[in-house]
Amino acid sequence: MFQPNPEDYYTLRLHRARSVVLTSSELVEIRASQRTFEGAYLRTALSQFSFSLVVLKIFTSEFYPIGALFAAYGAGVMLIALYRRYEGNIQFFTETDSLGGVRRRFRTSGNTVVMLTLLSLAAYVVLLVLTWRLSGTPKE
C-alpha cells in the first residue's frame, strides 16, 4: 500500500512528482479536491472531538464512556482522513507500467468509504450498547 518515496514513481507530463511545476488550472483542481475531500474528513473529525468535549464537560460521569467513544471515533476519522489524503495526492499523476507505457492513475475513494462505513457501524453499535447500559443502571 505505502511505498517509500512515491514521488519518485509517479509522473506528470514526464516529470517526477517531486520536481513537477503545476499549471494554474492543475493547482485549482488539486486545491478543489483537497478542500472537498480532505477538508470534509478533517472537519468531521474535529466536530467529533468537539462533541466529545461537550459530553465530557457538561454531563455527569455516567456519560464519560459516551464522550470517550466520540473521541475515539474522531481519532478514527482523522486516521481515515490521512489515508484519504495519501490516496488523493497520487490520483493526479501517471504511472509507468512494465511495458514502458504510461497510464493514468485514478482510484476511486471506495476503500475510504468502506473503512469509514465500518468505523461508523462499530461506533453506532457501541453507542447503542452504552445507551442501553445507561438506561439499565439503578438510580441511587
N, CA, C and O atoms as CSV, one atom per row, in Angstrom:
chain,resi,resn,atom,element,x,y,z
A,1,MET,N,N,0.823,-1.176,0.000
A,1,MET,CA,C,0.000,0.000,0.000
A,1,MET,C,C,0.874,1.248,0.000
A,1,MET,O,O,0.798,2.049,-0.932
A,2,PHE,N,N,1.693,1.427,1.018
A,2,PHE,CA,C,2.558,2.601,1.086
A,2,PHE,C,C,3.930,2.231,0.550
A,2,PHE,O,O,4.512,1.224,0.954
A,3,GLN,N,N,4.446,3.050,-0.362
A,3,GLN,CA,C,5.757,2.819,-0.937
A,3,GLN,C,C,6.704,3.893,-0.431
A,3,GLN,O,O,6.284,5.026,-0.195
A,4,PRO,N,N,7.986,3.551,-0.260
A,4,PRO,CA,C,8.932,4.598,0.111
A,4,PRO,C,C,9.130,5.551,-1.063
A,4,PRO,O,O,9.316,5.122,-2.202
A,5,ASN,N,N,9.088,6.841,-0.772
A,5,ASN,CA,C,9.281,7.893,-1.777
A,5,ASN,C,C,8.399,7.708,-3.017
A,5,ASN,O,O,8.923,7.531,-4.117
A,6,PRO,N,N,7.073,7.747,-2.860
A,6,PRO,CA,C,6.211,7.547,-4.032
A,6,PRO,C,C,6.366,8.645,-5.071
A,6,PRO,O,O,6.028,8.444,-6.237
A,7,GLU,N,N,6.876,9.811,-4.663
A,7,GLU,CA,C,7.045,10.894,-5.628
A,7,GLU,C,C,8.090,10.567,-6.687
A,7,GLU,O,O,8.175,11.260,-7.701
A,8,ASP,N,N,8.892,9.515,-6.469
A,8,ASP,CA,C,9.855,9.091,-7.479
A,8,ASP,C,C,9.223,8.157,-8.511
A,8,ASP,O,O,9.774,7.982,-9.597
A,9,TYR,N,N,8.072,7.554,-8.188
A,9,TYR,CA,C,7.437,6.591,-9.081
A,9,TYR,C,C,6.355,7.217,-9.955
A,9,TYR,O,O,6.096,6.731,-11.055
A,10,TYR,N,N,5.733,8.267,-9.491
A,10,TYR,CA,C,4.625,8.877,-10.210
A,10,TYR,C,C,5.104,10.087,-10.990
A,10,TYR,O,O,5.952,10.851,-10.528
A,11,THR,N,N,4.542,10.247,-12.187
A,11,THR,CA,C,4.975,11.337,-13.053
A,11,THR,C,C,3.766,12.126,-13.547
A,11,THR,O,O,2.633,11.644,-13.535
A,12,LEU,N,N,4.039,13.337,-13.976
A,12,LEU,CA,C,3.046,14.193,-14.610
A,12,LEU,C,C,3.769,14.929,-15.728
A,12,LEU,O,O,4.729,15.656,-15.478
A,13,ARG,N,N,3.305,14.739,-16.967
A,13,ARG,CA,C,3.967,15.313,-18.150
A,13,ARG,C,C,5.456,14.932,-18.191
A,13,ARG,O,O,6.313,15.773,-18.465
A,14,LEU,N,N,5.746,13.670,-17.919
A,14,LEU,CA,C,7.086,13.083,-17.953
A,14,LEU,C,C,8.042,13.657,-16.911
A,14,LEU,O,O,9.253,13.468,-17.028
A,15,HIS,N,N,7.541,14.340,-15.914
A,15,HIS,CA,C,8.350,14.818,-14.797
A,15,HIS,C,C,7.971,14.016,-13.558
A,15,HIS,O,O,6.808,13.668,-13.354
A,16,ARG,N,N,8.971,13.734,-12.741
A,16,ARG,CA,C,8.664,13.085,-11.468
A,16,ARG,C,C,7.800,14.009,-10.625
A,16,ARG,O,O,7.884,15.232,-10.739
A,17,ALA,N,N,6.980,13.420,-9.792
A,17,ALA,CA,C,6.059,14.212,-8.964
A,17,ALA,C,C,6.812,15.174,-8.061
A,17,ALA,O,O,6.292,16.231,-7.702
A,18,ARG,N,N,8.015,14.819,-7.699
A,18,ARG,CA,C,8.807,15.668,-6.805
A,18,ARG,C,C,9.224,16.977,-7.474
A,18,ARG,O,O,9.336,18.002,-6.802
A,19,SER,N,N,9.457,16.955,-8.795
A,19,SER,CA,C,10.026,18.128,-9.458
A,19,SER,C,C,9.085,18.791,-10.459
A,19,SER,O,O,9.525,19.658,-11.215
A,20,VAL,N,N,7.826,18.420,-10.492
A,20,VAL,CA,C,6.904,18.978,-11.479
A,20,VAL,C,C,6.455,20.381,-11.056
A,20,VAL,O,O,6.266,20.662,-9.872
A,21,VAL,N,N,6.294,21.237,-12.042
A,21,VAL,CA,C,5.741,22.572,-11.813
A,21,VAL,C,C,4.321,22.554,-12.373
A,21,VAL,O,O,4.127,22.374,-13.575
A,22,LEU,N,N,3.338,22.739,-11.508
A,22,LEU,CA,C,1.942,22.624,-11.910
A,22,LEU,C,C,1.447,23.912,-12.555
A,22,LEU,O,O,1.866,25.011,-12.194
A,23,THR,N,N,0.544,23.747,-13.519
A,23,THR,CA,C,-0.082,24.911,-14.143
A,23,THR,C,C,-1.158,25.461,-13.210
A,23,THR,O,O,-1.507,24.844,-12.203
A,24,SER,N,N,-1.665,26.617,-13.564
A,24,SER,CA,C,-2.679,27.260,-12.732
A,24,SER,C,C,-3.949,26.417,-12.653
A,24,SER,O,O,-4.537,26.290,-11.579
A,25,SER,N,N,-4.375,25.843,-13.765
A,25,SER,CA,C,-5.595,25.025,-13.749
A,25,SER,C,C,-5.394,23.738,-12.951
A,25,SER,O,O,-6.318,23.281,-12.279
A,26,GLU,N,N,-4.199,23.149,-13.017
A,26,GLU,CA,C,-3.925,21.951,-12.218
A,26,GLU,C,C,-3.918,22.274,-10.730
A,26,GLU,O,O,-4.409,21.490,-9.918
A,27,LEU,N,N,-3.365,23.424,-10.374
A,27,LEU,CA,C,-3.384,23.840,-8.972
A,27,LEU,C,C,-4.807,24.044,-8.471
A,27,LEU,O,O,-5.136,23.660,-7.349
A,28,VAL,N,N,-5.649,24.649,-9.302
A,28,VAL,CA,C,-7.048,24.856,-8.918
A,28,VAL,C,C,-7.743,23.515,-8.720
A,28,VAL,O,O,-8.513,23.349,-7.774
A,29,GLU,N,N,-7.477,22.558,-9.607
A,29,GLU,CA,C,-8.093,21.237,-9.499
A,29,GLU,C,C,-7.649,20.521,-8.224
A,29,GLU,O,O,-8.470,19.924,-7.527
A,30,ILE,N,N,-6.365,20.579,-7.922
A,30,ILE,CA,C,-5.850,19.928,-6.718
A,30,ILE,C,C,-6.406,20.590,-5.466
A,30,ILE,O,O,-6.797,19.903,-4.523
A,31,ARG,N,N,-6.444,21.910,-5.448
A,31,ARG,CA,C,-6.976,22.618,-4.274
A,31,ARG,C,C,-8.452,22.315,-4.067
A,31,ARG,O,O,-8.895,22.145,-2.931
A,32,ALA,N,N,-9.218,22.246,-5.152
A,32,ALA,CA,C,-10.644,21.932,-5.022
A,32,ALA,C,C,-10.842,20.527,-4.477
A,32,ALA,O,O,-11.719,20.298,-3.644
A,33,SER,N,N,-10.036,19.596,-4.941
A,33,SER,CA,C,-10.132,18.228,-4.435
A,33,SER,C,C,-9.765,18.158,-2.960
A,33,SER,O,O,-10.442,17.483,-2.184
A,34,GLN,N,N,-8.709,18.843,-2.572
A,34,GLN,CA,C,-8.314,18.844,-1.164
A,34,GLN,C,C,-9.370,19.497,-0.293
A,34,GLN,O,O,-9.669,19.007,0.796
A,35,ARG,N,N,-9.931,20.585,-0.758
A,35,ARG,CA,C,-10.944,21.294,0.019
A,35,ARG,C,C,-12.194,20.424,0.175
A,35,ARG,O,O,-12.819,20.408,1.235
A,36,THR,N,N,-12.549,19.705,-0.888
A,36,THR,CA,C,-13.761,18.902,-0.858
A,36,THR,C,C,-13.574,17.634,-0.043
A,36,THR,O,O,-14.370,17.355,0.853
A,37,PHE,N,N,-12.550,16.870,-0.336
A,37,PHE,CA,C,-12.417,15.557,0.275
A,37,PHE,C,C,-11.649,15.592,1.589
A,37,PHE,O,O,-12.172,15.184,2.627
A,38,GLU,N,N,-10.411,16.078,1.550
A,38,GLU,CA,C,-9.613,16.092,2.775
A,38,GLU,C,C,-10.242,16.988,3.828
A,38,GLU,O,O,-10.295,16.633,5.005
A,39,GLY,N,N,-10.716,18.143,3.405
A,39,GLY,CA,C,-11.323,19.070,4.355
A,39,GLY,C,C,-12.565,18.504,5.006
A,39,GLY,O,O,-12.808,18.737,6.190
A,40,ALA,N,N,-13.355,17.764,4.246
A,40,ALA,CA,C,-14.581,17.195,4.805
A,40,ALA,C,C,-14.265,16.183,5.900
A,40,ALA,O,O,-14.906,16.185,6.951
A,41,TYR,N,N,-13.294,15.330,5.665
A,41,TYR,CA,C,-12.942,14.338,6.679
A,41,TYR,C,C,-12.347,15.008,7.916
A,41,TYR,O,O,-12.661,14.623,9.042
A,42,LEU,N,N,-11.500,15.995,7.714
A,42,LEU,CA,C,-10.902,16.684,8.861
A,42,LEU,C,C,-11.945,17.469,9.651
A,42,LEU,O,O,-11.901,17.486,10.881
A,43,ARG,N,N,-12.881,18.119,8.959
A,43,ARG,CA,C,-13.946,18.835,9.672
A,43,ARG,C,C,-14.820,17.875,10.461
A,43,ARG,O,O,-15.250,18.196,11.569
A,44,THR,N,N,-15.087,16.703,9.902
A,44,THR,CA,C,-15.872,15.702,10.624
A,44,THR,C,C,-15.133,15.241,11.868
A,44,THR,O,O,-15.737,15.113,12.932
A,45,ALA,N,N,-13.842,14.991,11.751
A,45,ALA,CA,C,-13.059,14.564,12.914
A,45,ALA,C,C,-13.045,15.646,13.987
A,45,ALA,O,O,-13.204,15.344,15.170
A,46,LEU,N,N,-12.858,16.897,13.592
A,46,LEU,CA,C,-12.859,17.991,14.568
A,46,LEU,C,C,-14.218,18.153,15.236
A,46,LEU,O,O,-14.289,18.448,16.429
A,47,SER,N,N,-15.287,17.964,14.488
A,47,SER,CA,C,-16.612,18.072,15.101
A,47,SER,C,C,-16.850,16.939,16.090
A,47,SER,O,O,-17.507,17.146,17.111
A,48,GLN,N,N,-16.333,15.753,15.812
A,48,GLN,CA,C,-16.473,14.647,16.761
A,48,GLN,C,C,-15.672,14.914,18.031
A,48,GLN,O,O,-16.142,14.626,19.132
A,49,PHE,N,N,-14.472,15.460,17.888
A,49,PHE,CA,C,-13.687,15.839,19.070
A,49,PHE,C,C,-14.410,16.904,19.885
A,49,PHE,O,O,-14.438,16.837,21.114
A,50,SER,N,N,-14.989,17.879,19.209
A,50,SER,CA,C,-15.711,18.945,19.913
A,50,SER,C,C,-16.915,18.392,20.653
A,50,SER,O,O,-17.164,18.761,21.801
A,51,PHE,N,N,-17.665,17.509,20.006
A,51,PHE,CA,C,-18.835,16.934,20.665
A,51,PHE,C,C,-18.428,16.074,21.854
A,51,PHE,O,O,-19.117,16.055,22.874
A,52,SER,N,N,-17.311,15.364,21.727
A,52,SER,CA,C,-16.857,14.551,22.863
A,52,SER,C,C,-16.483,15.442,24.043
A,52,SER,O,O,-16.735,15.081,25.192
A,53,LEU,N,N,-15.887,16.596,23.773
A,53,LEU,CA,C,-15.575,17.531,24.860
A,53,LEU,C,C,-16.841,18.070,25.512
A,53,LEU,O,O,-16.888,18.238,26.730
A,54,VAL,N,N,-17.860,18.339,24.716
A,54,VAL,CA,C,-19.139,18.797,25.274
A,54,VAL,C,C,-19.721,17.737,26.194
A,54,VAL,O,O,-20.167,18.045,27.299
A,55,VAL,N,N,-19.717,16.492,25.744
A,55,VAL,CA,C,-20.261,15.406,26.568
A,55,VAL,C,C,-19.442,15.244,27.840
A,55,VAL,O,O,-20.007,15.061,28.919
A,56,LEU,N,N,-18.123,15.307,27.729
A,56,LEU,CA,C,-17.274,15.109,28.904
A,56,LEU,C,C,-17.373,16.260,29.894
A,56,LEU,O,O,-17.262,16.037,31.100
A,57,LYS,N,N,-17.576,17.475,29.421
A,57,LYS,CA,C,-17.599,18.639,30.314
A,57,LYS,C,C,-18.979,18.932,30.892
A,57,LYS,O,O,-19.079,19.335,32.051
A,58,ILE,N,N,-20.026,18.743,30.132
A,58,ILE,CA,C,-21.354,19.157,30.578
A,58,ILE,C,C,-22.076,18.068,31.362
A,58,ILE,O,O,-22.712,18.355,32.376
A,59,PHE,N,N,-21.985,16.840,30.912
A,59,PHE,CA,C,-22.766,15.768,31.522
A,59,PHE,C,C,-22.041,15.157,32.715
A,59,PHE,O,O,-20.863,15.422,32.950
A,60,THR,N,N,-22.765,14.340,33.455
A,60,THR,CA,C,-22.209,13.696,34.648
A,60,THR,C,C,-21.316,12.528,34.246
A,60,THR,O,O,-21.175,12.202,33.067
A,61,SER,N,N,-20.721,11.914,35.255
A,61,SER,CA,C,-19.721,10.869,34.993
A,61,SER,C,C,-20.306,9.622,34.341
A,61,SER,O,O,-19.558,8.824,33.777
A,62,GLU,N,N,-21.622,9.430,34.403
A,62,GLU,CA,C,-22.209,8.259,33.735
A,62,GLU,C,C,-22.044,8.334,32.215
A,62,GLU,O,O,-22.065,7.312,31.530
A,63,PHE,N,N,-21.880,9.545,31.702
A,63,PHE,CA,C,-21.788,9.735,30.261
A,63,PHE,C,C,-20.344,9.760,29.754
A,63,PHE,O,O,-20.124,9.945,28.557
A,64,TYR,N,N,-19.368,9.579,30.626
A,64,TYR,CA,C,-17.968,9.611,30.203
A,64,TYR,C,C,-17.636,8.565,29.131
A,64,TYR,O,O,-16.898,8.872,28.196
A,65,PRO,N,N,-18.163,7.337,29.243
A,65,PRO,CA,C,-17.860,6.382,28.160
A,65,PRO,C,C,-18.380,6.840,26.792
A,65,PRO,O,O,-17.761,6.556,25.766
A,66,ILE,N,N,-19.502,7.541,26.778
A,66,ILE,CA,C,-20.033,8.038,25.506
A,66,ILE,C,C,-19.125,9.136,24.957
A,66,ILE,O,O,-18.863,9.180,23.755
A,67,GLY,N,N,-18.644,10.020,25.827
A,67,GLY,CA,C,-17.698,11.044,25.387
A,67,GLY,C,C,-16.402,10.436,24.881
A,67,GLY,O,O,-15.837,10.897,23.888
A,68,ALA,N,N,-15.931,9.399,25.565
A,68,ALA,CA,C,-14.712,8.716,25.113
A,68,ALA,C,C,-14.939,8.029,23.770
A,68,ALA,O,O,-14.043,7.988,22.928
A,69,LEU,N,N,-16.140,7.491,23.575
A,69,LEU,CA,C,-16.462,6.861,22.293
A,69,LEU,C,C,-16.386,7.880,21.157
A,69,LEU,O,O,-15.821,7.590,20.102
A,70,PHE,N,N,-16.949,9.064,21.364
A,70,PHE,CA,C,-16.898,10.080,20.312
A,70,PHE,C,C,-15.472,10.571,20.081
A,70,PHE,O,O,-15.116,10.909,18.952
A,71,ALA,N,N,-14.660,10.616,21.116
A,71,ALA,CA,C,-13.256,10.992,20.933
A,71,ALA,C,C,-12.518,9.923,20.119
A,71,ALA,O,O,-11.723,10.251,19.238
A,72,ALA,N,N,-12.779,8.655,20.412
A,72,ALA,CA,C,-12.151,7.570,19.652
A,72,ALA,C,C,-12.642,7.567,18.206
A,72,ALA,O,O,-11.871,7.314,17.281
A,73,TYR,N,N,-13.921,7.848,18.022
A,73,TYR,CA,C,-14.471,7.928,16.667
A,73,TYR,C,C,-13.808,9.071,15.892
A,73,TYR,O,O,-13.487,8.917,14.713
A,74,GLY,N,N,-13.606,10.206,16.545
A,74,GLY,CA,C,-12.916,11.325,15.904
A,74,GLY,C,C,-11.489,10.970,15.527
A,74,GLY,O,O,-11.007,11.363,14.464
A,75,ALA,N,N,-10.805,10.221,16.400
A,75,ALA,CA,C,-9.439,9.790,16.082
A,75,ALA,C,C,-9.436,8.842,14.883
A,75,ALA,O,O,-8.558,8.921,14.024
A,76,GLY,N,N,-10.421,7.950,14.830
A,76,GLY,CA,C,-10.526,7.045,13.685
A,76,GLY,C,C,-10.784,7.787,12.386
A,76,GLY,O,O,-10.188,7.470,11.357
A,77,VAL,N,N,-11.671,8.777,12.430
A,77,VAL,CA,C,-11.949,9.574,11.235
A,77,VAL,C,C,-10.702,10.359,10.827
A,77,VAL,O,O,-10.449,10.545,9.637
A,78,MET,N,N,-9.929,10.815,11.801
A,78,MET,CA,C,-8.691,11.537,11.491
A,78,MET,C,C,-7.695,10.613,10.777
A,78,MET,O,O,-7.031,11.042,9.833
A,79,LEU,N,N,-7.584,9.370,11.209
A,79,LEU,CA,C,-6.699,8.422,10.526
A,79,LEU,C,C,-7.183,8.135,9.107
A,79,LEU,O,O,-6.382,8.027,8.178
A,80,ILE,N,N,-8.500,8.015,8.949
A,80,ILE,CA,C,-9.053,7.803,7.612
A,80,ILE,C,C,-8.796,9.029,6.736
A,80,ILE,O,O,-8.558,8.891,5.536
A,81,ALA,N,N,-8.841,10.226,7.324
A,81,ALA,CA,C,-8.544,11.447,6.573
A,81,ALA,C,C,-7.098,11.443,6.082
A,81,ALA,O,O,-6.818,11.882,4.967
A,82,LEU,N,N,-6.186,10.953,6.908
A,82,LEU,CA,C,-4.786,10.868,6.476
A,82,LEU,C,C,-4.630,9.884,5.320
A,82,LEU,O,O,-3.882,10.140,4.376
A,83,TYR,N,N,-5.341,8.752,5.398
A,83,TYR,CA,C,-5.299,7.775,4.313
A,83,TYR,C,C,-5.888,8.373,3.034
A,83,TYR,O,O,-5.347,8.174,1.946
A,84,ARG,N,N,-6.989,9.099,3.165
A,84,ARG,CA,C,-7.625,9.730,2.001
A,84,ARG,C,C,-6.699,10.784,1.392
A,84,ARG,O,O,-6.661,10.957,0.174
A,85,ARG,N,N,-5.964,11.477,2.239
A,85,ARG,CA,C,-5.004,12.469,1.736
A,85,ARG,C,C,-3.907,11.781,0.928
A,85,ARG,O,O,-3.500,12.275,-0.124
A,86,TYR,N,N,-3.432,10.643,1.424
A,86,TYR,CA,C,-2.417,9.883,0.698
A,86,TYR,C,C,-2.950,9.456,-0.666
A,86,TYR,O,O,-2.267,9.601,-1.680
A,87,GLU,N,N,-4.173,8.927,-0.686
A,87,GLU,CA,C,-4.769,8.495,-1.949
A,87,GLU,C,C,-4.995,9.683,-2.886
A,87,GLU,O,O,-4.770,9.570,-4.091
A,88,GLY,N,N,-5.431,10.805,-2.351
A,88,GLY,CA,C,-5.702,11.976,-3.175
A,88,GLY,C,C,-4.454,12.591,-3.765
A,88,GLY,O,O,-4.505,13.160,-4.855
A,89,ASN,N,N,-3.335,12.490,-3.070
A,89,ASN,CA,C,-2.094,13.089,-3.569
A,89,ASN,C,C,-1.560,12.382,-4.806
A,89,ASN,O,O,-0.863,12.998,-5.612
A,90,ILE,N,N,-1.871,11.106,-4.971
A,90,ILE,CA,C,-1.321,10.380,-6.117
A,90,ILE,C,C,-2.318,10.217,-7.255
A,90,ILE,O,O,-1.964,9.658,-8.293
A,91,GLN,N,N,-3.560,10.686,-7.096
A,91,GLN,CA,C,-4.539,10.437,-8.151
A,91,GLN,C,C,-4.342,11.319,-9.380
A,91,GLN,O,O,-4.914,11.032,-10.432
A,92,PHE,N,N,-3.558,12.373,-9.277
A,92,PHE,CA,C,-3.355,13.267,-10.414
A,92,PHE,C,C,-2.164,12.863,-11.268
A,92,PHE,O,O,-1.933,13.449,-12.326
A,93,PHE,N,N,-1.417,11.879,-10.827
A,93,PHE,CA,C,-0.186,11.529,-11.524
A,93,PHE,C,C,-0.371,10.271,-12.355
A,93,PHE,O,O,-1.358,9.551,-12.201
A,94,THR,N,N,0.594,10.011,-13.245
A,94,THR,CA,C,0.577,8.814,-14.075
A,94,THR,C,C,1.642,7.851,-13.580
A,94,THR,O,O,2.531,8.216,-12.811
A,95,GLU,N,N,1.529,6.622,-14.038
A,95,GLU,CA,C,2.439,5.576,-13.616
A,95,GLU,C,C,2.980,4.886,-14.866
A,95,GLU,O,O,2.247,4.706,-15.838
A,96,THR,N,N,4.229,4.506,-14.849
A,96,THR,CA,C,4.816,3.770,-15.960
A,96,THR,C,C,4.647,2.284,-15.691
A,96,THR,O,O,5.086,1.782,-14.656
A,97,ASP,N,N,4.003,1.570,-16.631
A,97,ASP,CA,C,3.785,0.140,-16.416
A,97,ASP,C,C,5.007,-0.657,-16.857
A,97,ASP,O,O,6.011,-0.079,-17.273
A,98,SER,N,N,4.923,-1.987,-16.765
A,98,SER,CA,C,6.074,-2.847,-17.044
A,98,SER,C,C,6.488,-2.816,-18.517
A,98,SER,O,O,7.638,-3.122,-18.832
A,99,LEU,N,N,5.578,-2.453,-19.427
A,99,LEU,CA,C,5.904,-2.397,-20.851
A,99,LEU,C,C,6.442,-1.040,-21.279
A,99,LEU,O,O,6.730,-0.831,-22.458
A,100,GLY,N,N,6.578,-0.126,-20.345
A,100,GLY,CA,C,7.088,1.197,-20.669
A,100,GLY,C,C,6.007,2.194,-21.037
A,100,GLY,O,O,6.296,3.362,-21.299
A,101,GLY,N,N,4.767,1.741,-21.059
A,101,GLY,CA,C,3.657,2.646,-21.366
A,101,GLY,C,C,3.264,3.467,-20.149
A,101,GLY,O,O,3.528,3.093,-19.006
A,102,VAL,N,N,2.633,4.580,-20.424
A,102,VAL,CA,C,2.202,5.468,-19.350
A,102,VAL,C,C,0.698,5.318,-19.185
A,102,VAL,O,O,-0.049,5.387,-20.161
A,103,ARG,N,N,0.264,5.117,-17.972
A,103,ARG,CA,C,-1.172,5.023,-17.730
A,103,ARG,C,C,-1.560,6.005,-16.637
A,103,ARG,O,O,-0.802,6.272,-15.704
A,104,ARG,N,N,-2.745,6.522,-16.784
A,104,ARG,CA,C,-3.270,7.483,-15.807
A,104,ARG,C,C,-3.667,6.720,-14.554
A,104,ARG,O,O,-4.320,5.678,-14.624
A,105,ARG,N,N,-3.269,7.244,-13.426
A,105,ARG,CA,C,-3.586,6.577,-12.163
A,105,ARG,C,C,-4.737,7.334,-11.510
A,105,ARG,O,O,-4.568,8.469,-11.063
A,106,PHE,N,N,-5.900,6.706,-11.456
A,106,PHE,CA,C,-7.040,7.279,-10.748
A,106,PHE,C,C,-7.685,6.182,-9.928
A,106,PHE,O,O,-7.998,5.108,-10.443
A,107,ARG,N,N,-7.879,6.455,-8.668
A,107,ARG,CA,C,-8.523,5.495,-7.782
A,107,ARG,C,C,-9.733,6.160,-7.169
A,107,ARG,O,O,-9.672,7.296,-6.701
A,108,THR,N,N,-10.811,5.446,-7.181
A,108,THR,CA,C,-11.988,5.978,-6.506
A,108,THR,C,C,-11.755,5.906,-5.007
A,108,THR,O,O,-10.822,5.249,-4.545
A,109,SER,N,N,-12.587,6.568,-4.267
A,109,SER,CA,C,-12.416,6.575,-2.813
A,109,SER,C,C,-13.211,5.453,-2.158
A,109,SER,O,O,-13.655,5.590,-1.018
A,110,GLY,N,N,-13.391,4.357,-2.865
A,110,GLY,CA,C,-14.152,3.225,-2.339
A,110,GLY,C,C,-13.555,2.640,-1.075
A,110,GLY,O,O,-14.290,2.294,-0.150
A,111,ASN,N,N,-12.229,2.521,-1.015
A,111,ASN,CA,C,-11.588,1.990,0.190
A,111,ASN,C,C,-11.857,2.886,1.390
A,111,ASN,O,O,-12.107,2.402,2.494
A,112,THR,N,N,-11.805,4.179,1.168
A,112,THR,CA,C,-12.051,5.134,2.245
A,112,THR,C,C,-13.488,5.042,2.721
A,112,THR,O,O,-13.752,5.077,3.923
A,113,VAL,N,N,-14.416,4.924,1.787
A,113,VAL,CA,C,-15.833,4.828,2.145
A,113,VAL,C,C,-16.102,3.550,2.930
A,113,VAL,O,O,-16.854,3.571,3.904
A,114,VAL,N,N,-15.503,2.449,2.521
A,114,VAL,CA,C,-15.696,1.185,3.241
A,114,VAL,C,C,-15.127,1.280,4.656
A,114,VAL,O,O,-15.763,0.839,5.613
A,115,MET,N,N,-13.934,1.855,4.789
A,115,MET,CA,C,-13.343,1.990,6.128
A,115,MET,C,C,-14.193,2.882,7.020
A,115,MET,O,O,-14.413,2.559,8.187
A,116,LEU,N,N,-14.675,4.002,6.484
A,116,LEU,CA,C,-15.498,4.914,7.273
A,116,LEU,C,C,-16.840,4.280,7.622
A,116,LEU,O,O,-17.360,4.505,8.714
A,117,THR,N,N,-17.405,3.494,6.717
A,117,THR,CA,C,-18.658,2.796,6.999
A,117,THR,C,C,-18.482,1.793,8.127
A,117,THR,O,O,-19.305,1.735,9.040
A,118,LEU,N,N,-17.421,1.008,8.071
A,118,LEU,CA,C,-17.176,0.022,9.129
A,118,LEU,C,C,-16.913,0.699,10.470
A,118,LEU,O,O,-17.404,0.245,11.504
A,119,LEU,N,N,-16.146,1.774,10.454
A,119,LEU,CA,C,-15.886,2.520,11.686
A,119,LEU,C,C,-17.174,3.094,12.257
A,119,LEU,O,O,-17.396,3.032,13.466
A,120,SER,N,N,-18.020,3.651,11.405
A,120,SER,CA,C,-19.275,4.242,11.864
A,120,SER,C,C,-20.222,3.183,12.410
A,120,SER,O,O,-20.851,3.391,13.447
A,121,LEU,N,N,-20.327,2.052,11.725
A,121,LEU,CA,C,-21.191,0.978,12.224
A,121,LEU,C,C,-20.723,0.479,13.583
A,121,LEU,O,O,-21.536,0.254,14.480
A,122,ALA,N,N,-19.427,0.307,13.733
A,122,ALA,CA,C,-18.895,-0.136,15.026
A,122,ALA,C,C,-19.178,0.897,16.109
A,122,ALA,O,O,-19.548,0.539,17.227
A,123,ALA,N,N,-19.006,2.175,15.786
A,123,ALA,CA,C,-19.267,3.230,16.772
A,123,ALA,C,C,-20.742,3.272,17.152
A,123,ALA,O,O,-21.069,3.467,18.322
A,124,TYR,N,N,-21.634,3.093,16.185
A,124,TYR,CA,C,-23.064,3.107,16.491
A,124,TYR,C,C,-23.474,1.916,17.346
A,124,TYR,O,O,-24.309,2.053,18.240
A,125,VAL,N,N,-22.899,0.758,17.081
A,125,VAL,CA,C,-23.205,-0.416,17.906
A,125,VAL,C,C,-22.743,-0.184,19.340
A,125,VAL,O,O,-23.476,-0.473,20.286
A,126,VAL,N,N,-21.538,0.334,19.501
A,126,VAL,CA,C,-21.027,0.619,20.846
A,126,VAL,C,C,-21.881,1.688,21.523
A,126,VAL,O,O,-22.148,1.596,22.721
A,127,LEU,N,N,-22.312,2.699,20.772
A,127,LEU,CA,C,-23.169,3.742,21.337
A,127,LEU,C,C,-24.505,3.168,21.795
A,127,LEU,O,O,-25.009,3.547,22.852
A,128,LEU,N,N,-25.082,2.262,21.015
A,128,LEU,CA,C,-26.333,1.619,21.432
A,128,LEU,C,C,-26.140,0.797,22.698
A,128,LEU,O,O,-26.986,0.827,23.592
A,129,VAL,N,N,-25.043,0.069,22.781
A,129,VAL,CA,C,-24.765,-0.727,23.981
A,129,VAL,C,C,-24.573,0.186,25.186
A,129,VAL,O,O,-25.108,-0.089,26.260
A,130,LEU,N,N,-23.820,1.261,25.022
A,130,LEU,CA,C,-23.607,2.193,26.135
A,130,LEU,C,C,-24.908,2.859,26.565
A,130,LEU,O,O,-25.140,3.049,27.759
A,131,THR,N,N,-25.750,3.212,25.615
A,131,THR,CA,C,-27.040,3.816,25.949
A,131,THR,C,C,-27.937,2.811,26.657
A,131,THR,O,O,-28.637,3.160,27.608
A,132,TRP,N,N,-27.919,1.570,26.198
A,132,TRP,CA,C,-28.723,0.527,26.832
A,132,TRP,C,C,-28.250,0.282,28.265
A,132,TRP,O,O,-29.066,0.131,29.175
A,133,ARG,N,N,-26.939,0.242,28.461
A,133,ARG,CA,C,-26.404,0.067,29.816
A,133,ARG,C,C,-26.719,1.266,30.697
A,133,ARG,O,O,-26.942,1.113,31.898
A,134,LEU,N,N,-26.740,2.451,30.113
A,134,LEU,CA,C,-27.041,3.663,30.861
A,134,LEU,C,C,-28.481,3.665,31.354
A,134,LEU,O,O,-28.755,4.091,32.476
A,135,SER,N,N,-29.394,3.193,30.527
A,135,SER,CA,C,-30.800,3.171,30.929
A,135,SER,C,C,-31.097,2.037,31.897
A,135,SER,O,O,-32.115,2.072,32.588
A,136,GLY,N,N,-30.237,1.039,31.963
A,136,GLY,CA,C,-30.468,-0.094,32.851
A,136,GLY,C,C,-29.810,0.034,34.209
A,136,GLY,O,O,-29.999,-0.838,35.058
A,137,THR,N,N,-29.043,1.088,34.447
A,137,THR,CA,C,-28.371,1.233,35.738
A,137,THR,C,C,-29.362,1.718,36.785
A,137,THR,O,O,-30.155,2.619,36.510
A,138,PRO,N,N,-29.331,1.131,37.989
A,138,PRO,CA,C,-30.260,1.564,39.042
A,138,PRO,C,C,-29.872,2.940,39.574
A,138,PRO,O,O,-28.692,3.281,39.656
A,139,LYS,N,N,-30.863,3.702,39.924
A,139,LYS,CA,C,-30.634,5.039,40.470
A,139,LYS,C,C,-30.386,4.926,41.965
A,139,LYS,O,O,-31.052,4.150,42.649
A,140,GLU,N,N,-29.440,5.689,42.471
A,140,GLU,CA,C,-29.115,5.634,43.901
A,140,GLU,C,C,-29.767,6.744,44.665
A,140,GLU,O,O,-29.595,6.842,45.880
